[in-house]
Amino acid sequence: QSQLVESGGGSVQPGGSLRLSCAAPGLNSHAIAWFRQPPGMDRAAVSVISSSGSRTNYADGLKGRFRISRENTRNTVYLQITNLRPEDTAIYYCAYCDVAAFLPDQELCVRPWGWGQGTQVTVSS
C-alpha cells in the first residue's frame, strides 16, 4: 500500500479555517485516521472515517470544529478545521487504520500505519 501524503497546512490567525488533505492511490479501501502532534507533546488521534465514509468519529471536544470526509473517486480524505485556536497548532498526520472505532470513549484508531511526512498547522495572531 502506498504511503500517505498530507497537504493543506499553513499559518492562520485565530478564527480562521483550513482544509487538510490526505491522499494515496488505493486509499479508498481503508479506514483513515487523522492525528496531530503539538510541539513537545505526543501524537494523538483527532478523527477517523470508515472506508465508505458512512461512519466517522472524533476525539473528545473536537466534533463541531473538526469535520472529516472523503472522496474515494479522488483517493483523498479531508479534515476541515474551523474556528482555529492557538492550541490547534501541531503537525497533522494521516494514517491507515486497521481497527477503527466509531463509538464514544473508544480509541479511534488501533495500529495506525503508513504515516506520511505530516503537514504543519500554525495558529497565531
Protein Blocks (a to p, Z undefined) as FASTA:
>chain_A
ZZdddehiacddehiacddddddehklmpccddddddehiacddfbdcdfkopaccddeh
kaojaccdddfknopacdddehiafklgccddddddfbacfbehiafbghiehiaebpad
dddZZ
